[in-house]
Structure formats: C-alpha cells, structure tokens
Amino acid sequence: MTNVYADTKMHAEERAAETSVHGLPKAAATLAYAGALPLLGAALALVAAPGAQSALWHAFMIVYGGALLAFFGGVRWGVAVMKSEGPTIGGLLGAAAPLLAALPLFLPWAAQWKFVYLLVALPVLLIDDLRATRRGSGAPAWYLGVRAPLTMLMEVAYLVAFVEMAKGA
C-alpha cells in the first residue's frame, strides 16, 4: 500500500523545485527571458555600433515584434481552448487579435512608425491580458508574473531602437 501523504509530499517538493521564489515556473521564466535575448541583443547592437548594420537590426526587431505578437495570440488561443466548457467565440476572436495586430508590421511603411506601433501594441495587449486574468478568463496568474516584466524589457528594447533611429534621421 502506498503512503498517500509521502506521495503528495514528494510531488509538492518536486513542484517547489520547479518553481522560482515568486511562484513562477522556472522553465517558463527561463525560456521567456531567453526569448527576449535576441531582441535585447539587437537593441544593444544598435547602440554599440550604429551605422551600416542598423537597418538590418531594425528589420530584425520589427519581424521579431510581429512574431512576439503572434506568440501572445497563441498563448491566448491555448488558454481559450483549454477551458473545461470549451472555447467561446469571444475567446477565440481575442486570441486571433494579436496576430491581426501583427500584420501591419509587414506592410511597407516607415520603420520608426512600426517601432511606435510596437511600443503601443505590446502594453495594450498586456493590459488586456491582465484584465482577462483578473476576470478569470485569462492565463494563470503566474504567467503574468513573467509576461509583465518581459513586456517592460521589450518596451525598453523598442524604445532604444526608436531613439537610435531618430538620432540617425
């Protein structure tokens, strides 16, 4: 006969080992911040060596921003379809919205306006995610513990890119 208390205690200890100090799953936090490194690296490259490669770094950051918006939509889609009662049309439309919001980034308009667009779109999406989580229809609370600081890092990177672009103009 198994000791239910010992099994429960072991599973709790395993979960605690996989969770950081603030209740965030270590794997999620590690991968989220690792995902921000290319964006932060590109912003640093713009500051460290402005010039010939700047257009390449700007283009990379814009494409990466579009991918990030689409990724956040994917998270929303996952949350919507995992509901025990099934997804609602509103949940699925809300999940598709970030992908649709990313599409203008691939249109031929000036890069500095794309940076402004990202600087607005990312926090607007975060605010909507915060509201959904507070209503109980969003991602788990721990997700926002990763998402909010990550959005701030992304905002800094896009602001740096925008400022560096403005200097060169």
C-alpha positions in Angstrom: 0.0 0.0 0.0 1.4 3.4 -0.9 1.7 6.2 1.5 -0.5 8.9 0.1 1.0 11.5 2.3 4.5 10.7 1.2 3.5 10.7 -2.5 1.7 14.1 -2.0 4.7 15.5 -0.2 7.1 14.2 -2.9 5.0 15.8 -5.6 4.8 19.1 -3.7 8.6 19.1 -3.3 9.1 18.4 -7.0 6.8 21.2 -7.9 8.6 23.5 -5.5 11.9 22.6 -7.1 10.5 23.6 -10.5 9.1 26.9 -9.1 11.1 30.1 -8.5 10.9 32.3 -5.5 7.9 34.3 -6.8 5.8 31.2 -7.7 6.8 31.3 -11.4 7.6 28.0 -13.1 11.4 28.1 -13.7 11.1 26.6 -17.1 8.6 29.3 -18.2 10.6 32.1 -16.8 13.9 30.8 -18.2 12.5 30.4 -21.7 10.6 33.7 -21.7 13.7 35.7 -20.7 15.8 33.7 -23.2 13.3 34.6 -25.8 13.9 38.3 -25.1 17.7 38.0 -25.5 17.7 38.3 -29.3 15.6 41.5 -29.1 17.8 43.0 -26.3 20.9 41.9 -28.2 19.7 43.8 -31.3 19.0 46.9 -29.3 22.4 46.7 -27.8 24.0 46.3 -31.2 22.2 49.4 -32.4 23.7 51.4 -29.5 27.2 49.8 -29.7 27.7 50.0 -33.4 25.3 52.4 -35.2 25.7 52.6 -38.9 25.7 50.3 -41.8 24.1 47.3 -39.9 21.4 49.5 -38.3 18.8 48.8 -41.0 19.3 45.1 -40.6 18.9 45.3 -36.8 15.8 47.4 -37.2 14.2 45.0 -39.7 15.1 42.1 -37.4 13.4 43.8 -34.4 10.3 44.5 -36.4 9.9 40.9 -37.6 10.6 39.7 -34.1 8.0 42.0 -32.7 5.4 40.6 -35.2 6.4 37.1 -34.1 6.0 38.1 -30.4 2.5 39.5 -31.0 1.6 36.3 -32.8 3.1 34.2 -30.0 1.0 36.1 -27.4 -2.0 35.3 -29.5 -1.0 31.6 -29.4 -0.9 31.8 -25.7 -4.4 33.2 -25.7 -5.6 30.5 -28.1 -4.2 27.9 -25.8 -6.0 29.4 -22.8 -9.2 29.6 -24.7 -9.3 26.0 -25.9 -8.2 24.6 -22.6 -11.4 25.8 -20.8 -13.3 22.8 -19.5 -16.5 24.2 -21.0 -14.8 24.7 -24.4 -13.7 27.9 -26.1 -16.1 30.8 -26.7 -16.2 32.7 -29.9 -15.1 35.8 -28.0 -12.1 33.9 -26.5 -11.1 32.7 -30.0 -11.5 36.1 -31.6 -9.5 37.6 -28.7 -6.8 35.0 -29.4 -6.7 35.9 -33.1 -6.5 39.7 -32.4 -2.7 39.7 -31.7 -1.9 38.0 -34.9 -4.1 40.5 -36.8 -2.4 43.3 -34.9 1.0 42.0 -36.1 0.1 42.2 -39.8 0.7 46.0 -40.2 4.3 45.4 -39.2 4.8 43.6 -42.5 3.4 46.4 -44.7 5.8 48.8 -46.4 5.7 51.8 -44.2 8.5 53.6 -42.3 10.3 51.6 -39.6 10.1 54.3 -37.0 6.3 54.1 -37.1 6.5 50.4 -36.7 8.5 50.9 -33.5 5.9 53.3 -32.3 3.2 50.8 -33.2 5.0 48.1 -31.2 5.6 50.5 -28.3 1.8 50.9 -28.1 0.6 47.4 -29.1 2.6 45.4 -26.5 1.4 47.3 -23.4 -2.2 47.4 -24.8 -2.1 43.6 -25.2 -0.6 43.2 -21.7 -3.3 45.3 -20.2 -6.0 43.2 -21.9 -4.3 40.0 -20.7 -4.2 41.5 -17.1 -7.9 42.2 -17.3 -8.7 38.8 -18.7 -6.8 37.1 -15.9 -8.5 39.2 -13.2 -11.9 38.1 -14.7 -10.7 34.5 -14.6 -10.8 34.1 -18.3 -7.1 34.6 -19.0 -3.9 32.8 -18.4 -2.8 31.7 -14.9 -1.6 34.4 -12.6 2.0 33.1 -12.7 2.1 33.8 -16.5 1.6 37.5 -15.9 4.5 37.3 -13.5 6.7 36.5 -16.5 4.7 38.5 -19.1 4.7 41.9 -17.3 8.4 42.2 -16.8 9.1 40.7 -20.2 6.9 43.3 -21.8 8.8 46.0 -20.0 12.1 44.6 -21.3 10.6 44.6 -24.8 9.4 48.2 -24.4 13.0 49.2 -23.4 14.4 47.5 -26.5 11.9 49.1 -28.9 12.4 52.5 -27.3 16.2 52.2 -27.7 15.7 51.2 -31.4 13.3 54.1 -31.9 15.7 56.6 -30.3 18.7 55.3 -32.2 16.7 55.5 -35.4 15.7 59.1 -34.6 19.3 60.0 -34.0 20.2 58.8 -37.5 17.4 60.6 -39.2 
